[in-house]
Amino acid sequence: MLLRDKRAVKSRSALIEAGLAELPVNPTASLTEIAEIAGIGRATLYRHFASREALVEEILAVSFDDLVNALMPMENENLRGKKAMLRAVELMMPLANKLRFLSTFWVEGERVLSKDPRYAMMENETILAIEQAKQDGDIRNDMPTRWVMNTYDMLIFTAWDMNARGEASIEEVTRLLTTTFFEGVSPKS
């Protein structure tokens, strides 16, 4: 039985990794195509995922869990404002492949992940950091916080996409993101 469980875990993991790699570049890929990429038979595929939507939701959940875990070190760092935002970018960028998936399937992701209390917590922490950066003079006060947050999020998605496409390293996209964001919203412009 243990051997079967190991095989089941390996098969499920292979399907998730294949979907994670294939769906952002081919969002209409079928479950059959993903199973072929994973080297998994159709019967095994359907034992794990009854539908393409179920696979997408599982990949979204796994990707979000990895994002939350990547940001855990910040809990004990007591950073605020701009420093918190910069540290979050630094911690998130190595997850480019998983987070590119989140951006590709954002409509589904928001529907699925908004049920997770950690989603609201992360949004609230971002809003708090933006408000602190405004208080510290690092972000203009005349820009609505939601506008600033959405700009920050879109720059993160753009960085993940460029990295996943091989157009820039993690270090390069991190520099581009932080420069674009903080010079674009700086009161010193």
TAWO-V667179 format. One record per backbone hydrogen bond with DSSP energy under -1.0 kcal/mol. CO is the residue of the C=O (numbers start at 1). NH is the residue of the N-H. Records with the same first field share a line. If there is no record, write none. Layout:
BEGIN
CO=NH ; NH
END
This chain:
BEGIN
1=5
2=6
3=7
4=8
5=9
6=10
7=11
8=12
9=13
10=14
11=15
12=16
13=17
14=18
15=19
16=20
17=21
18=22
19=23
22=26
26=29
30=34
31=35
32=36
33=37
34=38
35=40
41=45
42=46
43=47
44=48
45=49
51=55
52=56
53=57
54=58
55=59
56=60
57=61
58=62
59=63
60=64
61=65
62=66
63=67
64=68
65=69
66=70
67=71
71=74
72=75
73=76
74=77
80=83
81=85
82=86
83=87
84=88
85=89
86=90
87=91
88=92
89=93
92=95
93=96
95=99
96=100
97=101
98=102
99=103
100=104
101=105
103=106
105=109
106=110
107=111
108=112
109=113
110=114
113=116
116=119
117=121
118=122
119=123
120=124
121=125
122=126
123=127
124=128
125=129
126=130
127=131
128=132
129=133
130=134
131=135
132=136
133=138 ; 139
134=137
144=148
145=149
146=150
147=151
148=152
149=153
150=154
151=155
152=156
153=157
154=158
155=159
156=160
157=161
158=162
159=163
160=164
161=165
162=167
163=166
169=173
170=174
171=175
172=176
173=177
174=178
175=179
176=180
177=181
178=182
179=183
180=184
181=185
185=140
186=189
END
